[in-house]
Amino acid sequence: MIHELKGSVKTRNLQNLHPCFGAVKTKARMHLPICPACNIECGFCRRSINANENRPGVASFILPVSKVAGYVDAALEKCAELSVVGVAGPGDTLVGNNLFEAFKILKVTHPELLRCISTNGLLLYARADELIELGIDTLTVTVNAVEPEILAQIVPAIHYRGVRLTGTEGAAILIENQLKGIRKMAAAGTVIKVNTVLIPEINGEHIPEIARAVGDAGAAMYNIIPLIPQHRFAELEAPTCAQIDEAREKAGAYVDVFRHCQHCRADAIGIPGVSDYSADLFRERAEEVFSHG
């Protein structure tokens, strides 16, 4: 069951428009794979360019910003339910300016579509004013711990202001920038969802503390994602259904919980869990981009 979202009219209206905020089986989203670089080193994340894996951090190709309007046109022809255009990687959306350039284009060519981004939050506070001016509708921030000692086990290093920072030093900066950024964006009226990757051996007991912190900062919804064992965490166990349910119940005391995550690719198109047009559009058109772009 999806809780009725608390907060502004804008927040509640998203229940009818955004598949991550309520319109789970009726509305579609499109992820534009335009941001290849990342600035943190997550133990569970392995970015990749391929057409086979169904997980975050993967796309068939990197779409040139100049092509985004044409791709959205093509997606609308295939998927009439499309209501959201988002950017979720395959790297971090706030590294570089591709996101900002693309959304400025789409604000003119497709103003009817909601604009949504995902970020690890390291640069969220620094770039909040740019995002507010851009007028994004929803923001997803991945927050995997709010204690540096725990986060350092998940994110052993960050790349910040030209320096690689490791351990709790880097983790503390990431947490501070995430929470400050969430507060600033929420105060400006942006609707915020926070994702947490549930890693039972590391942050399993820490979920209520994360939920309380992000709820207090202004997040409207909280999404607990089960770990996919891979990369440095290939030997860890994925959480069981019972562990996921328990974490969601505990988090629900502090913030509304989303329960229908589909582990979306960075080039996903369609209604999550219902339709998928990414192979039809991105993978067949990628050759054209590589040939002429």
Secondary structure, DSSP 8 states (H G I E B T S, - for coil): ------S-HHHHHGGGT-TTTT-TTT-EEEE---B---SEE-TT---EE-SS--STTEESS---GGGHHHHHHHHHHH-TTEEEEEE--BS-TTSSSHHHHHHHHHHHH-TTSEEEEEE-STTTTTTHHHHHHHT-SEEEEE---SSHHHHHHH--EEEETTEEEEHHHHHHHHHHHHHHHHHHHHHTT-EEEEEEEE-HHHHGGGHHHHHHHHHHHT-SEEEEEE----GGGTTS----HHHHHHHHHHHTTTS-EE-------TT-EESTTT---HIIIIIHHHHHHHHH-
